[in-house]
Amino acid sequence: MNPQQRSGNPQQQQPSAQPEITTQTIQNYLDENQQLIFGILERQKQGQFDQCEALQQKLQNNLIKLATLADQPNQTTAKPTRP
């Protein structure tokens, strides 16, 4: 077996295209974040602190995604969605 067969053909490995970011995509992240925050607060009120970790992790991931989108120079404004 030659090296290209073992590791795959590097010429066939293409970087994945970035998905188109729309205002709806951003709004979906914001809506989900709101629900995550409410879920975290509710569980904290009930003393279910062990159940907060997964929600906090998802919230952190969403915030990182939004910050990354905001930092992209070629997408200073999101494309609006069509109704």
N, CA and C atoms as a LAMMPS dump frame, in Angstrom:
ITEM: TIMESTEP
0
ITEM: NUMBER OF ATOMS
249
ITEM: BOX BOUNDS ff ff ff
-5.0000000000000000e+02 5.0000000000000000e+02
-5.0000000000000000e+02 5.0000000000000000e+02
-5.0000000000000000e+02 5.0000000000000000e+02
ITEM: ATOMS id mol type element x y z
1 1 1 N 0.851 -1.169 0
2 1 2 C 0 0 0
3 1 3 C 0.9 1.236 0
4 2 1 N 0.626 2.179 -0.886
5 2 2 C 1.459 3.373 -0.927
6 2 3 C 0.983 4.395 0.102
7 3 1 N 1.787 5.417 0.423
8 3 2 C 1.422 6.384 1.464
9 3 3 C 0.113 7.111 1.192
10 4 1 N -0.209 7.355 -0.072
11 4 2 C -1.454 8.06 -0.362
12 4 3 C -2.657 7.196 -0.032
13 5 1 N -2.552 5.887 -0.2
14 5 2 C -3.661 5.005 0.115
15 5 3 C -3.871 4.897 1.618
16 6 1 N -2.794 4.975 2.395
17 6 2 C -2.915 4.872 3.849
18 6 3 C -3.543 6.113 4.458
19 7 1 N -3.126 7.27 3.998
20 7 2 C -3.605 8.497 4.632
21 7 3 C -4.661 9.205 3.804
22 8 1 N -5.078 8.624 2.703
23 8 2 C -6.042 9.29 1.848
24 8 3 C -5.315 10.207 0.884
25 9 1 N -5.922 10.499 -0.215
26 9 2 C -5.314 11.373 -1.205
27 9 3 C -5.457 12.813 -0.747
28 10 1 N -4.347 13.512 -0.468
29 10 2 C -4.452 14.877 0.03
30 10 3 C -5.112 15.821 -0.965
31 11 1 N -5.04 15.5 -2.243
32 11 2 C -5.675 16.363 -3.226
33 11 3 C -7.188 16.244 -3.168
34 12 1 N -7.706 15.142 -2.652
35 12 2 C -9.143 14.958 -2.553
36 12 3 C -9.713 15.565 -1.28
37 13 1 N -8.872 15.874 -0.316
38 13 2 C -9.339 16.459 0.932
39 13 3 C -9.474 17.959 0.749
40 14 1 N -10.704 18.413 0.583
41 14 2 C -10.957 19.824 0.376
42 14 3 C -11.518 20.417 1.654
43 15 1 N -11.143 21.661 1.95
44 15 2 C -11.718 22.285 3.132
45 15 3 C -13.216 22.459 2.943
46 16 1 N -13.941 22.252 4.011
47 16 2 C -15.388 22.391 3.918
48 16 3 C -15.755 23.86 3.759
49 17 1 N -16.758 24.108 2.955
50 17 2 C -17.218 25.476 2.737
51 17 3 C -17.969 25.951 3.972
52 18 1 N -17.776 27.213 4.315
53 18 2 C -18.478 27.754 5.465
54 18 3 C -19.944 27.942 5.108
55 19 1 N -20.838 27.559 6.001
56 19 2 C -22.253 27.754 5.715
57 19 3 C -22.579 29.239 5.678
58 20 1 N -23.562 29.58 4.881
59 20 2 C -23.975 30.977 4.78
60 20 3 C -24.639 31.39 6.089
61 21 1 N -24.194 32.502 6.627
62 21 2 C -24.738 33 7.883
63 21 3 C -25.81 34.035 7.565
64 22 1 N -26.976 33.842 8.13
65 22 2 C -28.08 34.773 7.918
66 22 3 C -28.482 35.378 9.255
67 23 1 N -29.293 36.411 9.188
68 23 2 C -29.804 36.996 10.427
69 23 3 C -30.64 35.971 11.187
70 24 1 N -31.301 35.069 10.461
71 24 2 C -32.097 34.032 11.123
72 24 3 C -31.207 33.073 11.9
73 25 1 N -30.053 32.736 11.351
74 25 2 C -29.107 31.866 12.05
75 25 3 C -28.67 32.512 13.358
76 26 1 N -28.328 33.774 13.288
77 26 2 C -27.9 34.502 14.487
78 26 3 C -29.043 34.59 15.486
79 27 1 N -30.249 34.889 15.005
80 27 2 C -31.405 34.98 15.892
81 27 3 C -31.677 33.64 16.562
82 28 1 N -31.488 32.551 15.832
83 28 2 C -31.684 31.22 16.419
84 28 3 C -30.719 30.987 17.579
85 29 1 N -29.453 31.383 17.401
86 29 2 C -28.475 31.271 18.493
87 29 3 C -28.911 32.118 19.691
88 30 1 N -29.356 33.338 19.43
89 30 2 C -29.773 34.223 20.522
90 30 3 C -30.985 33.662 21.258
91 31 1 N -31.952 33.135 20.512
92 31 2 C -33.137 32.54 21.135
93 31 3 C -32.762 31.316 21.972
94 32 1 N -31.884 30.49 21.421
95 32 2 C -31.445 29.305 22.166
96 32 3 C -30.697 29.716 23.428
97 33 1 N -29.86 30.74 23.32
98 33 2 C -29.118 31.22 24.49
99 33 3 C -30.068 31.703 25.577
100 34 1 N -31.125 32.398 25.178
101 34 2 C -32.106 32.867 26.154
102 34 3 C -32.733 31.682 26.892
103 35 1 N -33.113 30.648 26.149
104 35 2 C -33.703 29.466 26.771
105 35 3 C -32.703 28.75 27.681
106 36 1 N -31.443 28.704 27.264
107 36 2 C -30.415 28.081 28.095
108 36 3 C -30.234 28.843 29.4
109 37 1 N -30.219 30.164 29.325
110 37 2 C -30.062 30.984 30.534
111 37 3 C -31.238 30.759 31.474
112 38 1 N -32.46 30.758 30.928
113 38 2 C -33.632 30.502 31.771
114 38 3 C -33.559 29.112 32.4
115 39 1 N -33.109 28.132 31.63
116 39 2 C -32.972 26.773 32.155
117 39 3 C -31.94 26.694 33.267
118 40 1 N -30.827 27.392 33.091
119 40 2 C -29.778 27.412 34.118
120 40 3 C -30.302 28.061 35.392
121 41 1 N -30.966 29.207 35.245
122 41 2 C -31.5 29.91 36.418
123 41 3 C -32.53 29.059 37.159
124 42 1 N -33.403 28.398 36.413
125 42 2 C -34.436 27.567 37.03
126 42 3 C -33.814 26.408 37.81
127 43 1 N -32.825 25.774 37.244
128 43 2 C -32.169 24.657 37.927
129 43 3 C -31.394 25.135 39.155
130 44 1 N -30.809 26.329 39.068
131 44 2 C -30.112 26.879 40.231
132 44 3 C -31.097 27.175 41.358
133 45 1 N -32.269 27.711 41.021
134 45 2 C -33.296 27.994 42.033
135 45 3 C -33.744 26.714 42.731
136 46 1 N -33.777 25.613 41.973
137 46 2 C -34.223 24.331 42.515
138 46 3 C -33.09 23.557 43.18
139 47 1 N -31.884 24.133 43.171
140 47 2 C -30.743 23.466 43.788
141 47 3 C -30.168 22.335 42.961
142 48 1 N -30.503 22.278 41.689
143 48 2 C -30.025 21.209 40.804
144 48 3 C -28.766 21.671 40.07
145 49 1 N -27.748 21.972 40.839
146 49 2 C -26.532 22.548 40.27
147 49 3 C -25.804 21.582 39.342
148 50 1 N -25.919 20.285 39.617
149 50 2 C -25.245 19.304 38.769
150 50 3 C -25.834 19.269 37.362
151 51 1 N -27.08 19.686 37.205
152 51 2 C -27.722 19.689 35.893
153 51 3 C -27.436 20.97 35.102
154 52 1 N -26.787 21.927 35.716
155 52 2 C -26.477 23.194 35.047
156 52 3 C -25.277 23.084 34.116
157 53 1 N -24.388 22.17 34.394
158 53 2 C -23.12 22.11 33.664
159 53 3 C -23.305 21.928 32.159
160 54 1 N -24.164 21.01 31.754
161 54 2 C -24.37 20.77 30.321
162 54 3 C -24.971 21.999 29.644
163 55 1 N -25.904 22.652 30.331
164 55 2 C -26.515 23.858 29.762
165 55 3 C -25.496 24.991 29.66
166 56 1 N -24.668 25.123 30.682
167 56 2 C -23.636 26.16 30.662
168 56 3 C -22.625 25.905 29.549
169 57 1 N -22.285 24.646 29.313
170 57 2 C -21.344 24.3 28.245
171 57 3 C -21.929 24.649 26.886
172 58 1 N -23.201 24.327 26.679
173 58 2 C -23.866 24.646 25.409
174 58 3 C -23.943 26.159 25.219
175 59 1 N -24.259 26.891 26.28
176 59 2 C -24.306 28.347 26.213
177 59 3 C -22.939 28.908 25.85
178 60 1 N -21.9 28.396 26.477
179 60 2 C -20.545 28.862 26.182
180 60 3 C -20.183 28.592 24.724
181 61 1 N -20.521 27.413 24.222
182 61 2 C -20.237 27.086 22.824
183 61 3 C -20.965 28.033 21.874
184 62 1 N -22.233 28.322 22.174
185 62 2 C -22.995 29.246 21.336
186 62 3 C -22.383 30.642 21.358
187 63 1 N -21.957 31.099 22.52
188 63 2 C -21.355 32.431 22.623
189 63 3 C -20.042 32.499 21.849
190 64 1 N -19.281 31.428 21.891
191 64 2 C -18.03 31.384 21.125
192 64 3 C -18.331 31.437 19.629
193 65 1 N -19.347 30.696 19.188
194 65 2 C -19.724 30.727 17.771
195 65 3 C -20.139 32.137 17.352
196 66 1 N -20.951 32.792 18.174
197 66 2 C -21.393 34.151 17.851
198 66 3 C -20.221 35.124 17.826
199 67 1 N -19.306 34.988 18.771
200 67 2 C -18.134 35.867 18.801
201 67 3 C -17.253 35.63 17.58
202 68 1 N -17.112 34.377 17.188
203 68 2 C -16.323 34.053 15.999
204 68 3 C -16.955 34.659 14.754
205 69 1 N -18.266 34.569 14.657
206 69 2 C -18.963 35.172 13.518
207 69 3 C -18.778 36.684 13.498
208 70 1 N -18.84 37.295 14.662
209 70 2 C -18.691 38.749 14.745
210 70 3 C -17.286 39.191 14.371
211 71 1 N -16.302 38.337 14.596
212 71 2 C -14.907 38.68 14.31
213 71 3 C -14.504 38.458 12.86
214 72 1 N -15.343 37.802 12.081
215 72 2 C -14.987 37.527 10.69
216 72 3 C -15.054 38.818 9.877
217 73 1 N -13.924 39.211 9.273
218 73 2 C -13.901 40.485 8.549
219 73 3 C -14.734 40.49 7.277
220 74 1 N -14.903 39.353 6.627
221 74 2 C -15.641 39.325 5.371
222 74 3 C -17.146 39.246 5.557
223 75 1 N -17.602 39.113 6.771
224 75 2 C -19.035 39.05 7.038
225 75 3 C -19.382 40.039 8.136
226 76 1 N -19.221 41.316 7.837
227 76 2 C -19.504 42.327 8.849
228 76 3 C -20.992 42.421 9.137
229 77 1 N -21.808 42.117 8.152
230 77 2 C -23.246 42.068 8.382
231 77 3 C -23.771 40.769 7.815
232 78 1 N -24.711 40.201 8.501
233 78 2 C -25.288 38.95 8.041
234 78 3 C -26.278 39.23 6.924
235 79 1 N -26.411 38.262 6.048
236 79 2 C -27.367 38.391 4.96
237 79 3 C -28.758 38.119 5.507
238 80 1 N -29.713 38.987 5.197
239 80 2 C -31.073 38.74 5.691
240 80 3 C -31.676 37.515 5.014
241 81 1 N -32.562 36.869 5.713
242 81 2 C -33.242 35.716 5.134
243 81 3 C -34.423 36.208 4.326
244 82 1 N -34.817 35.406 3.375
245 82 2 C -35.979 35.752 2.559
246 82 3 C -37.191 35.044 3.131
247 83 1 N -38.309 35.745 3.23
248 83 2 C -39.517 35.11 3.795
249 83 3 C -40.059 33.997 2.943
